[in-house]
Amino acid sequence: MPHSGTATGREGQNPRASARGACQKPGQRSRLIYRPRRDDGRRDGRKSFAWTDYRDLLVTAHQQLGGPIVLIWDNLNVHLAYGMRQFIARQDWLNVYQLPSYAPDLNPVEGVWSLLRRGWLSNIAFTTPEHLIQTIRHGMRKIQYRYRPHLIDGCLAGTGLSLTPTTS
């Protein structure tokens, strides 16, 4: 589910931010569980989520949803990291399915980022990294299930993946 928002910043530096997460629980509205993270330049030079960030997000999602999670994600190297694979293997509440290589059309988070880029993040010159983070948070809250669940449903349905269990 990788993507990071960028914008022009002061003195030739681009503020960067990233956020992850879209999910659905059968019988309930689709939800957007996210955790924006600012690249403050002090995190071992890492500008994106580490596998531990994904682990923490999954644990939070599991606590919020109160049930098992089926995770479908792309082949980002962090998703395939040794520590992440070990974490997944230890969780009986987590089932993971990898998307084929380069399959953005199957990734619902691409739709979420498209909504953000065309809406809340468009035509803005971000003045500070905090301004970018604040705008991302605002856009995510507007997309979030309490406000516009049909937007998340559209991102999920746009993948063409079945959202209902099938029996063999």
N, CA and C atoms as a LAMMPS dump frame, in Angstrom:
ITEM: TIMESTEP
0
ITEM: NUMBER OF ATOMS
504
ITEM: BOX BOUNDS ff ff ff
-5.0000000000000000e+02 5.0000000000000000e+02
-5.0000000000000000e+02 5.0000000000000000e+02
-5.0000000000000000e+02 5.0000000000000000e+02
ITEM: ATOMS id mol type element x y z
1 1 1 N 0.812 -1.179 0
2 1 2 C 0 0 0
3 1 3 C 0.862 1.251 0
4 2 1 N 1.967 1.264 -0.672
5 2 2 C 2.861 2.391 -0.524
6 2 3 C 2.466 3.586 -1.37
7 3 1 N 2.71 4.704 -0.838
8 3 2 C 2.589 5.971 -1.538
9 3 3 C 2.973 7.031 -0.54
10 4 1 N 3.603 8.079 -0.951
11 4 2 C 3.857 9.174 -0.035
12 4 3 C 3.515 10.471 -0.73
13 5 1 N 2.952 11.376 0.014
14 5 2 C 2.588 12.669 -0.542
15 5 3 C 3.769 13.604 -0.479
16 6 1 N 4.026 14.339 -1.509
17 6 2 C 5.117 15.3 -1.493
18 6 3 C 4.6 16.646 -1.954
19 7 1 N 5.3 17.674 -1.552
20 7 2 C 4.948 19.028 -1.962
21 7 3 C 6.177 19.898 -1.817
22 8 1 N 6.138 21.074 -2.438
23 8 2 C 7.284 21.953 -2.307
24 8 3 C 7.367 22.477 -0.891
25 9 1 N 8.566 22.682 -0.423
26 9 2 C 8.785 23.185 0.925
27 9 3 C 9.766 24.337 0.891
28 10 1 N 10.122 24.82 2.036
29 10 2 C 11.05 25.937 2.142
30 10 3 C 12.463 25.534 1.762
31 11 1 N 13.197 26.476 1.264
32 11 2 C 14.622 26.349 0.975
33 11 3 C 14.961 25.087 0.184
34 12 1 N 14.122 24.774 -0.787
35 12 2 C 14.416 23.656 -1.673
36 12 3 C 14.206 22.288 -1.072
37 13 1 N 13.629 22.208 0.127
38 13 2 C 13.392 20.905 0.744
39 13 3 C 11.928 20.539 0.6
40 14 1 N 11.673 19.294 0.244
41 14 2 C 10.297 18.818 0.107
42 14 3 C 9.851 18.169 1.404
43 15 1 N 8.782 18.689 2.023
44 15 2 C 8.242 17.956 3.16
45 15 3 C 7.648 16.653 2.66
46 16 1 N 7.811 15.586 3.417
47 16 2 C 7.293 14.286 3.004
48 16 3 C 6.441 13.726 4.124
49 17 1 N 5.457 12.994 3.722
50 17 2 C 4.601 12.318 4.686
51 17 3 C 4.068 11.064 4.025
52 18 1 N 3.689 10.109 4.841
53 18 2 C 3.064 8.911 4.315
54 18 3 C 1.993 8.459 5.287
55 19 1 N 1.04 7.72 4.781
56 19 2 C -0.03 7.179 5.606
57 19 3 C -0.534 5.91 4.941
58 20 1 N -1.034 4.989 5.744
59 20 2 C -1.438 3.703 5.221
60 20 3 C -2.775 3.282 5.793
61 21 1 N -3.499 2.426 5.058
62 21 2 C -4.572 1.661 5.632
63 21 3 C -5.973 1.875 5.106
64 22 1 N -6.596 0.817 4.687
65 22 2 C -8.032 0.793 4.36
66 22 3 C -8.516 -0.6 4.707
67 23 1 N -9.688 -0.708 5.334
68 23 2 C -10.145 -2.042 5.709
69 23 3 C -11.66 -2.114 5.751
70 24 1 N -12.147 -3.336 5.792
71 24 2 C -13.581 -3.573 5.833
72 24 3 C -13.838 -4.755 6.735
73 25 1 N -14.875 -4.652 7.565
74 25 2 C -15.304 -5.752 8.411
75 25 3 C -16.686 -6.17 7.931
76 26 1 N -16.891 -7.458 7.624
77 26 2 C -18.188 -7.902 7.103
78 26 3 C -19.335 -7.434 7.991
79 27 1 N -20.371 -6.912 7.342
80 27 2 C -21.547 -6.454 8.061
81 27 3 C -21.431 -5.047 8.632
82 28 1 N -20.265 -4.415 8.471
83 28 2 C -20.078 -3.063 8.973
84 28 3 C -19.569 -2.167 7.854
85 29 1 N -19.611 -0.884 8.103
86 29 2 C -19.089 0.074 7.132
87 29 3 C -17.593 -0.146 6.923
88 30 1 N -17.152 0.17 5.723
89 30 2 C -15.712 0.137 5.46
90 30 3 C -15.053 1.223 6.285
91 31 1 N -13.813 1.004 6.653
92 31 2 C -13.104 1.948 7.509
93 31 3 C -11.772 2.309 6.892
94 32 1 N -11.28 3.441 7.309
95 32 2 C -9.951 3.887 6.939
96 32 3 C -9.178 4.049 8.236
97 33 1 N -8.227 3.168 8.443
98 33 2 C -7.372 3.24 9.63
99 33 3 C -6.006 3.667 9.126
100 34 1 N -5.536 4.772 9.62
101 34 2 C -4.311 5.336 9.073
102 34 3 C -3.43 5.883 10.182
103 35 1 N -2.182 6.075 9.827
104 35 2 C -1.215 6.635 10.756
105 35 3 C -0.216 7.457 9.955
106 36 1 N -0.475 8.76 9.823
107 36 2 C 0.513 9.592 9.11
108 36 3 C 1.821 9.653 9.9
109 37 1 N 2.904 9.745 9.187
110 37 2 C 4.211 9.859 9.823
111 37 3 C 5.017 10.911 9.069
112 38 1 N 5.562 11.835 9.796
113 38 2 C 6.365 12.888 9.201
114 38 3 C 7.813 12.447 9.101
115 39 1 N 8.435 12.725 7.973
116 39 2 C 9.864 12.486 7.817
117 39 3 C 10.58 13.665 8.446
118 40 1 N 11.075 13.449 9.666
119 40 2 C 11.739 14.542 10.375
120 40 3 C 13.25 14.533 10.172
121 41 1 N 13.732 13.615 9.364
122 41 2 C 15.154 13.565 9.064
123 41 3 C 15.998 12.967 10.173
124 42 1 N 15.401 12.575 11.281
125 42 2 C 16.159 12.043 12.411
126 42 3 C 15.983 10.547 12.6
127 43 1 N 15.375 9.876 11.666
128 43 2 C 15.023 8.472 11.849
129 43 3 C 15.916 7.563 11.013
130 44 1 N 17.186 7.605 11.26
131 44 2 C 18.144 6.763 10.537
132 44 3 C 18.069 6.979 9.031
133 45 1 N 17.651 8.158 8.601
134 45 2 C 17.589 8.475 7.189
135 45 3 C 16.415 7.848 6.46
136 46 1 N 15.544 7.156 7.175
137 46 2 C 14.406 6.481 6.545
138 46 3 C 13.311 7.495 6.25
139 47 1 N 12.819 7.485 5.009
140 47 2 C 11.775 8.421 4.59
141 47 3 C 10.419 7.744 4.414
142 48 1 N 10.333 6.471 4.738
143 48 2 C 9.087 5.732 4.573
144 48 3 C 8.863 4.858 5.799
145 49 1 N 7.755 4.144 5.802
146 49 2 C 7.44 3.255 6.904
147 49 3 C 8.453 2.112 6.965
148 50 1 N 8.848 1.743 8.176
149 50 2 C 9.646 0.546 8.417
150 50 3 C 8.669 -0.603 8.675
151 51 1 N 9.167 -1.829 8.656
152 51 2 C 8.277 -2.962 8.902
153 51 3 C 7.647 -2.854 10.278
154 52 1 N 8.353 -2.261 11.241
155 52 2 C 7.808 -2.099 12.588
156 52 3 C 6.624 -1.128 12.589
157 53 1 N 6.641 -0.126 11.7
158 53 2 C 5.5 0.788 11.577
159 53 3 C 4.273 0.036 11.062
160 54 1 N 4.477 -0.846 10.072
161 54 2 C 3.37 -1.659 9.561
162 54 3 C 2.867 -2.603 10.648
163 55 1 N 3.775 -3.208 11.381
164 55 2 C 3.383 -4.1 12.478
165 55 3 C 2.502 -3.354 13.472
166 56 1 N 2.942 -2.167 13.886
167 56 2 C 2.19 -1.389 14.861
168 56 3 C 0.816 -0.987 14.324
169 57 1 N 0.745 -0.646 13.034
170 57 2 C -0.532 -0.295 12.42
171 57 3 C -1.474 -1.497 12.393
172 58 1 N -0.937 -2.671 12.09
173 58 2 C -1.758 -3.884 12.076
174 58 3 C -2.27 -4.234 13.467
175 59 1 N -1.436 -4.08 14.479
176 59 2 C -1.86 -4.344 15.85
177 59 3 C -2.974 -3.373 16.248
178 60 1 N -2.817 -2.098 15.894
179 60 2 C -3.848 -1.1 16.183
180 60 3 C -5.146 -1.439 15.454
181 61 1 N -5.058 -1.805 14.177
182 61 2 C -6.245 -2.17 13.409
183 61 3 C -6.931 -3.383 14.028
184 62 1 N -6.152 -4.364 14.444
185 62 2 C -6.715 -5.56 15.069
186 62 3 C -7.461 -5.195 16.353
187 63 1 N -6.894 -4.312 17.143
188 63 2 C -7.552 -3.878 18.378
189 63 3 C -8.831 -3.102 18.075
190 64 1 N -8.796 -2.237 17.075
191 64 2 C -9.975 -1.441 16.737
192 64 3 C -11.083 -2.29 16.129
193 65 1 N -10.721 -3.244 15.298
194 65 2 C -11.718 -4.078 14.628
195 65 3 C -12.221 -5.202 15.516
196 66 1 N -11.39 -5.651 16.444
197 66 2 C -11.794 -6.701 17.359
198 66 3 C -12.016 -8.046 16.699
199 67 1 N -11.259 -8.339 15.671
200 67 2 C -11.418 -9.623 14.995
201 67 3 C -10.262 -9.896 14.066
202 68 1 N -10.333 -11.004 13.336
203 68 2 C -9.255 -11.364 12.421
204 68 3 C -9.15 -10.358 11.265
205 69 1 N -7.975 -10.311 10.679
206 69 2 C -7.703 -9.411 9.558
207 69 3 C -7.194 -10.221 8.385
208 70 1 N -7.757 -9.941 7.221
209 70 2 C -7.223 -10.45 5.968
210 70 3 C -6.546 -9.271 5.312
211 71 1 N -5.255 -9.369 5.126
212 71 2 C -4.458 -8.275 4.603
213 71 3 C -4.038 -8.596 3.176
214 72 1 N -4.335 -7.67 2.291
215 72 2 C -3.919 -7.814 0.901
216 72 3 C -3.016 -6.646 0.604
217 73 1 N -1.765 -6.942 0.283
218 73 2 C -0.87 -5.83 -0.003
219 73 3 C 0.109 -6.143 -1.102
220 74 1 N 0.783 -5.079 -1.523
221 74 2 C 1.696 -5.201 -2.657
222 74 3 C 3.044 -5.758 -2.207
223 75 1 N 3.978 -5.783 -3.115
224 75 2 C 5.276 -6.407 -2.865
225 75 3 C 6.363 -5.416 -2.472
226 76 1 N 5.983 -4.388 -1.747
227 76 2 C 6.969 -3.452 -1.221
228 76 3 C 7.988 -4.229 -0.391
229 77 1 N 9.246 -3.89 -0.532
230 77 2 C 10.286 -4.659 0.161
231 77 3 C 10.062 -4.719 1.667
232 78 1 N 9.505 -3.678 2.254
233 78 2 C 9.253 -3.671 3.695
234 78 3 C 8.176 -4.696 4.058
235 79 1 N 7.197 -4.9 3.18
236 79 2 C 6.168 -5.905 3.438
237 79 3 C 6.76 -7.309 3.438
238 80 1 N 7.842 -7.485 2.718
239 80 2 C 8.471 -8.801 2.587
240 80 3 C 9.663 -8.982 3.523
241 81 1 N 9.928 -7.992 4.374
242 81 2 C 11.089 -8.025 5.271
243 81 3 C 11.011 -9.225 6.216
244 82 1 N 12.155 -9.708 6.615
245 82 2 C 12.252 -10.875 7.489
246 82 3 C 11.465 -10.667 8.785
247 83 1 N 11.646 -9.522 9.423
248 83 2 C 10.935 -9.235 10.671
249 83 3 C 9.429 -9.221 10.476
250 84 1 N 8.979 -8.687 9.346
251 84 2 C 7.546 -8.648 9.053
252 84 3 C 7.012 -10.05 8.838
253 85 1 N 7.755 -10.861 8.099
254 85 2 C 7.333 -12.252 7.856
255 85 3 C 7.242 -13.026 9.171
256 86 1 N 8.197 -12.805 10.068
257 86 2 C 8.161 -13.472 11.37
258 86 3 C 6.942 -13.029 12.176
259 87 1 N 6.683 -11.73 12.184
260 87 2 C 5.525 -11.205 12.903
261 87 3 C 4.239 -11.836 12.364
262 88 1 N 4.073 -11.866 11.044
263 88 2 C 2.87 -12.423 10.418
264 88 3 C 2.699 -13.891 10.802
265 89 1 N 3.779 -14.644 10.776
266 89 2 C 3.715 -16.075 11.079
267 89 3 C 3.242 -16.335 12.511
268 90 1 N 3.491 -15.399 13.429
269 90 2 C 3.106 -15.579 14.836
270 90 3 C 1.667 -15.153 15.133
271 91 1 N 0.989 -14.517 14.187
272 91 2 C -0.354 -13.991 14.454
273 91 3 C -1.417 -14.926 13.896
274 92 1 N -2.242 -15.491 14.778
275 92 2 C -3.318 -16.354 14.287
276 92 3 C -4.505 -15.54 13.775
277 93 1 N -4.534 -14.25 14.036
278 93 2 C -5.617 -13.366 13.602
279 93 3 C -5.319 -12.67 12.271
280 94 1 N -4.181 -12.974 11.676
281 94 2 C -3.758 -12.258 10.475
282 94 3 C -3.489 -13.219 9.322
283 95 1 N -4.206 -13.018 8.206
284 95 2 C -3.966 -13.771 6.977
285 95 3 C -3.532 -12.786 5.91
286 96 1 N -2.417 -13.072 5.261
287 96 2 C -1.842 -12.137 4.299
288 96 3 C -1.838 -12.742 2.903
289 97 1 N -2.269 -11.933 1.929
290 97 2 C -2.219 -12.297 0.52
291 97 3 C -1.437 -11.221 -0.213
292 98 1 N -0.447 -11.64 -0.961
293 98 2 C 0.375 -10.698 -1.739
294 98 3 C -0.257 -10.455 -3.093
295 99 1 N -0.296 -9.205 -3.509
296 99 2 C -0.735 -8.872 -4.857
297 99 3 C 0.36 -9.26 -5.848
298 100 1 N 0.017 -9.438 -7.098
299 100 2 C 1.059 -9.671 -8.1
300 100 3 C 1.957 -8.448 -8.205
301 101 1 N 3.119 -8.636 -8.768
302 101 2 C 4.035 -7.505 -8.952
303 101 3 C 3.356 -6.421 -9.76
304 102 1 N 3.546 -5.202 -9.356
305 102 2 C 2.973 -4 -9.959
306 102 3 C 1.522 -4.197 -10.373
307 103 1 N 0.64 -4.108 -9.367
308 103 2 C -0.797 -4.257 -9.618
309 103 3 C -1.562 -3.136 -8.917
310 104 1 N -1.291 -1.873 -9.265
311 104 2 C -1.978 -0.775 -8.574
312 104 3 C -3.488 -0.809 -8.769
313 105 1 N -3.949 -1.411 -9.861
314 105 2 C -5.388 -1.496 -10.105
315 105 3 C -6.084 -2.424 -9.109
316 106 1 N -5.342 -3.278 -8.416
317 106 2 C -5.908 -4.171 -7.407
318 106 3 C -5.741 -3.638 -5.987
319 107 1 N -5.12 -2.47 -5.832
320 107 2 C -4.79 -1.934 -4.527
321 107 3 C -5.743 -0.789 -4.163
322 108 1 N -6.642 -0.994 -3.193
323 108 2 C -7.613 0.051 -2.852
324 108 3 C -6.983 1.327 -2.314
325 109 1 N -5.802 1.231 -1.752
326 109 2 C -5.158 2.435 -1.22
327 109 3 C -4.771 3.395 -2.345
328 110 1 N -4.543 2.87 -3.53
329 110 2 C -4.279 3.75 -4.672
330 110 3 C -5.468 4.677 -4.914
331 111 1 N -6.683 4.155 -4.721
332 111 2 C -7.877 4.972 -4.86
333 111 3 C -7.971 6.04 -3.79
334 112 1 N -7.576 5.693 -2.568
335 112 2 C -7.582 6.677 -1.471
336 112 3 C -6.613 7.804 -1.787
337 113 1 N -5.397 7.451 -2.242
338 113 2 C -4.428 8.492 -2.584
339 113 3 C -4.904 9.325 -3.76
340 114 1 N -5.597 8.708 -4.695
341 114 2 C -6.135 9.458 -5.824
342 114 3 C -7.157 10.489 -5.342
343 115 1 N -8.028 10.08 -4.423
344 115 2 C -8.994 11.027 -3.855
345 115 3 C -8.285 12.183 -3.157
346 116 1 N -7.259 11.874 -2.386
347 116 2 C -6.509 12.922 -1.685
348 116 3 C -5.815 13.864 -2.664
349 117 1 N -5.13 13.292 -3.654
350 117 2 C -4.385 14.121 -4.617
351 117 3 C -5.306 15.017 -5.433
352 118 1 N -6.467 14.486 -5.832
353 118 2 C -7.389 15.277 -6.653
354 118 3 C -8.245 16.217 -5.824
355 119 1 N -8.307 16 -4.514
356 119 2 C -9.172 16.805 -3.652
357 119 3 C -8.389 17.675 -2.695
358 120 1 N -8.178 17.163 -1.502
359 120 2 C -7.632 17.95 -0.404
360 120 3 C -6.169 18.342 -0.589
361 121 1 N -5.418 17.619 -1.407
362 121 2 C -4.003 17.945 -1.593
363 121 3 C -3.733 18.726 -2.878
364 122 1 N -4.781 18.983 -3.653
365 122 2 C -4.553 19.643 -4.94
366 122 3 C -4.457 21.159 -4.781
367 123 1 N -3.639 21.747 -5.63
368 123 2 C -3.495 23.205 -5.718
369 123 3 C -3.122 23.867 -4.395
370 124 1 N -2.265 23.218 -3.629
371 124 2 C -1.806 23.777 -2.362
372 124 3 C -0.287 23.821 -2.377
373 125 1 N 0.253 24.965 -1.992
374 125 2 C 1.696 25.074 -1.774
375 125 3 C 1.911 24.924 -0.272
376 126 1 N 2.412 23.778 0.132
377 126 2 C 2.609 23.516 1.556
378 126 3 C 3.773 24.345 2.068
379 127 1 N 3.548 25.032 3.158
380 127 2 C 4.565 25.934 3.698
381 127 3 C 5.502 25.246 4.677
382 128 1 N 5.016 24.201 5.329
383 128 2 C 5.827 23.466 6.305
384 128 3 C 5.437 21.992 6.249
385 129 1 N 6.287 21.131 6.763
386 129 2 C 5.891 19.719 6.866
387 129 3 C 4.622 19.551 7.713
388 130 1 N 4.477 20.361 8.743
389 130 2 C 3.285 20.281 9.589
390 130 3 C 2.024 20.615 8.788
391 131 1 N 2.141 21.577 7.882
392 131 2 C 1.017 21.947 7.025
393 131 3 C 0.606 20.762 6.148
394 132 1 N 1.586 20.055 5.603
395 132 2 C 1.3 18.873 4.788
396 132 3 C 0.607 17.796 5.626
397 133 1 N 1.155 17.49 6.796
398 133 2 C 0.575 16.471 7.675
399 133 3 C -0.85 16.86 8.066
400 134 1 N -1.055 18.105 8.434
401 134 2 C -2.381 18.578 8.828
402 134 3 C -3.376 18.415 7.673
403 135 1 N -2.943 18.724 6.462
404 135 2 C -3.826 18.608 5.302
405 135 3 C -4.133 17.144 4.996
406 136 1 N -3.144 16.267 5.112
407 136 2 C -3.372 14.827 4.909
408 136 3 C -4.354 14.307 5.951
409 137 1 N -4.141 14.672 7.216
410 137 2 C -5.053 14.236 8.281
411 137 3 C -6.481 14.715 8.007
412 138 1 N -6.608 15.964 7.587
413 138 2 C -7.931 16.524 7.29
414 138 3 C -8.605 15.729 6.162
415 139 1 N -7.866 15.474 5.089
416 139 2 C -8.412 14.71 3.97
417 139 3 C -8.777 13.294 4.369
418 140 1 N -7.914 12.645 5.141
419 140 2 C -8.195 11.277 5.587
420 140 3 C -9.438 11.244 6.471
421 141 1 N -9.574 12.227 7.36
422 141 2 C -10.769 12.279 8.216
423 141 3 C -12.033 12.46 7.382
424 142 1 N -11.944 13.251 6.317
425 142 2 C -13.112 13.466 5.458
426 142 3 C -13.476 12.196 4.683
427 143 1 N -12.491 11.392 4.353
428 143 2 C -12.748 10.135 3.644
429 143 3 C -13.187 9.048 4.629
430 144 1 N -12.742 9.155 5.86
431 144 2 C -12.959 8.126 6.869
432 144 3 C -14.424 7.72 6.965
433 145 1 N -14.664 6.528 7.424
434 145 2 C -15.984 5.904 7.379
435 145 3 C -17.102 6.723 8.01
436 146 1 N -16.858 7.493 9.025
437 146 2 C -17.94 8.24 9.666
438 146 3 C -18.518 9.311 8.753
439 147 1 N -17.706 9.784 7.834
440 147 2 C -18.139 10.905 7.013
441 147 3 C -18.63 10.473 5.634
442 148 1 N -17.847 9.642 4.958
443 148 2 C -18.185 9.262 3.59
444 148 3 C -17.792 7.812 3.313
445 149 1 N -18.516 6.865 3.909
446 149 2 C -18.144 5.467 3.694
447 149 3 C -18.223 5.056 2.232
448 150 1 N -19.044 5.723 1.437
449 150 2 C -19.163 5.368 0.027
450 150 3 C -17.855 5.61 -0.726
451 151 1 N -17.028 6.546 -0.26
452 151 2 C -15.732 6.773 -0.908
453 151 3 C -14.802 5.576 -0.706
454 152 1 N -14.756 5.072 0.508
455 152 2 C -13.903 3.905 0.781
456 152 3 C -14.457 2.684 0.055
457 153 1 N -15.787 2.521 0.088
458 153 2 C -16.4 1.403 -0.634
459 153 3 C -16.049 1.469 -2.118
460 154 1 N -16.05 2.682 -2.678
461 154 2 C -15.699 2.845 -4.087
462 154 3 C -14.266 2.452 -4.368
463 155 1 N -13.355 2.797 -3.455
464 155 2 C -11.942 2.415 -3.625
465 155 3 C -11.782 0.898 -3.543
466 156 1 N -12.531 0.273 -2.641
467 156 2 C -12.469 -1.188 -2.52
468 156 3 C -13.104 -1.858 -3.743
469 157 1 N -14.282 -1.381 -4.147
470 157 2 C -14.978 -1.979 -5.298
471 157 3 C -14.213 -1.746 -6.593
472 158 1 N -13.5 -0.625 -6.683
473 158 2 C -12.752 -0.305 -7.892
474 158 3 C -11.65 -1.304 -8.21
475 159 1 N -11.258 -2.096 -7.234
476 159 2 C -10.23 -3.11 -7.471
477 159 3 C -10.779 -4.309 -8.204
478 160 1 N -12.094 -4.519 -8.117
479 160 2 C -12.697 -5.702 -8.714
480 160 3 C -12.542 -6.935 -7.851
481 161 1 N -11.889 -6.799 -6.696
482 161 2 C -11.727 -7.938 -5.781
483 161 3 C -13.031 -8.132 -5.022
484 162 1 N -13.375 -9.365 -4.753
485 162 2 C -14.607 -9.675 -4.022
486 162 3 C -14.422 -9.3 -2.565
487 163 1 N -15.414 -8.627 -2.002
488 163 2 C -15.371 -8.242 -0.601
489 163 3 C -16.194 -9.182 0.26
490 164 1 N -16.771 -10.2 -0.344
491 164 2 C -17.561 -11.176 0.398
492 164 3 C -16.879 -12.53 0.288
493 165 1 N -16.938 -13.301 1.376
494 165 2 C -16.318 -14.632 1.336
495 165 3 C -17.022 -15.525 0.324
496 166 1 N -16.254 -16.387 -0.298
497 166 2 C -16.819 -17.353 -1.23
498 166 3 C -16.637 -18.743 -0.651
499 167 1 N -17.508 -19.633 -0.999
500 167 2 C -17.381 -21.019 -0.546
501 167 3 C -17.002 -21.896 -1.738
502 168 1 N -16.206 -22.882 -1.454
503 168 2 C -15.759 -23.766 -2.537
504 168 3 C -16.601 -25.013 -2.597
